[in-house]
Amino acid sequence: MLGFLSAGYEMAQAQSSTPVAPDNSGVNVRDRNPAAITAGEQPESKSDIALTRRIRKAIMADTALSLTAQNIKVISSGGSVTLRGPVKTAEEKAAIGKKAAAIAGADKVDNQLEIAGR
């Protein structure tokens, strides 16, 4: 019996020893560009924080969006908004872009969302 348990443990260890990379780790390379603003570099002005919060709240309230889409990056700086990250469909990209534009203004949104698998 002990040999059977030991063999089962060894098989489990072998199966879980291969790390699985997140599906957008290659995309994150672009954030290393010194000109690319990231969520961690968002200015701490009250107006930018409030803008990001309002857009994030609108995204989270939309239950039609996938969890992937709800976890995109929203970065506000000087009243302008950048949207980054993967979404599952073109419809999700458009829906998030519309929400951000309705809150920040159409000319203030840079929609860099990427459709997963494309």
C-alpha positions in Angstrom: 0.0 0.0 0.0 2.8 2.4 0.9 4.5 1.8 -2.5 1.2 2.6 -4.3 0.9 5.9 -2.4 4.5 6.8 -3.0 4.2 6.1 -6.8 1.0 8.3 -6.8 2.9 11.1 -5.1 5.8 10.9 -7.5 3.4 11.0 -10.5 1.7 14.1 -9.1 5.0 15.8 -8.5 6.1 15.0 -12.1 2.9 16.4 -13.5 3.0 19.6 -11.5 6.7 20.4 -11.9 6.3 22.1 -15.3 5.4 25.8 -14.7 2.6 27.2 -16.9 3.2 30.8 -18.1 0.3 33.2 -17.9 -1.2 33.7 -21.4 -0.2 37.3 -21.6 3.3 37.2 -20.3 4.7 37.8 -23.8 2.5 40.8 -24.2 3.9 42.4 -21.0 7.2 42.9 -22.8 5.8 46.1 -24.3 5.4 47.5 -20.8 9.2 47.5 -20.5 9.3 50.2 -23.1 10.4 53.3 -21.2 7.8 55.4 -23.0 4.9 53.1 -22.0 3.0 54.1 -18.9 1.9 51.2 -16.7 -0.7 51.0 -14.1 2.0 51.3 -11.4 3.1 54.6 -12.8 -0.4 56.3 -12.9 -0.2 59.7 -11.4 -1.7 60.0 -8.0 -3.8 63.0 -8.7 -7.3 62.8 -7.3 -8.9 63.4 -10.6 -6.9 60.6 -12.4 -7.6 58.1 -9.6 -11.3 59.0 -9.6 -11.5 58.6 -13.4 -9.8 55.2 -13.2 -12.2 54.2 -10.4 -15.3 55.2 -12.4 -14.2 53.3 -15.5 -13.2 50.2 -13.5 -16.6 50.3 -11.7 -18.4 50.4 -15.0 -16.4 47.5 -16.3 -17.0 45.4 -13.2 -20.7 46.1 -13.3 -21.0 44.6 -16.8 -21.7 40.9 -16.0 -21.6 40.1 -19.8 -17.8 40.7 -19.8 -15.5 37.7 -19.2 -13.2 37.7 -16.2 -10.3 38.2 -18.6 -12.0 41.4 -19.8 -12.8 42.6 -16.3 -9.1 42.4 -15.4 -7.7 44.7 -18.1 -5.5 47.6 -17.1 -7.0 51.1 -16.9 -4.4 53.8 -16.7 -5.4 57.5 -16.4 -3.0 60.4 -16.8 -4.0 64.0 -17.1 -7.6 63.1 -17.9 -6.6 60.7 -20.7 -7.1 57.0 -20.4 -5.2 54.0 -21.8 -6.8 50.6 -21.8 -4.4 47.6 -22.0 -4.6 43.8 -21.8 -6.3 40.8 -23.3 -10.0 40.4 -23.9 -11.8 37.4 -25.4 -13.7 39.1 -28.3 -14.0 42.1 -30.4 -17.3 42.8 -28.8 -15.7 43.0 -25.3 -13.0 45.4 -26.7 -15.7 47.6 -28.1 -17.9 47.5 -25.0 -15.0 48.5 -22.7 -13.9 51.2 -25.1 -17.5 52.6 -25.1 -17.7 52.6 -21.3 -14.4 54.5 -21.0 -15.3 57.0 -23.7 -18.7 57.7 -22.1 -16.8 58.5 -18.8 -13.6 60.2 -20.0 -14.7 61.5 -23.5 -14.2 59.8 -26.8 -11.1 61.8 -27.7 -9.4 60.9 -24.3 -9.3 57.1 -24.7 -6.5 55.1 -26.2 -7.9 51.6 -26.6 -4.9 49.2 -26.8 -6.9 46.1 -25.8 -5.9 43.0 -27.6 -8.2 40.1 -28.6 -6.7 36.9 -27.2 -5.6 34.5 -29.8 -5.0 37.0 -32.5 
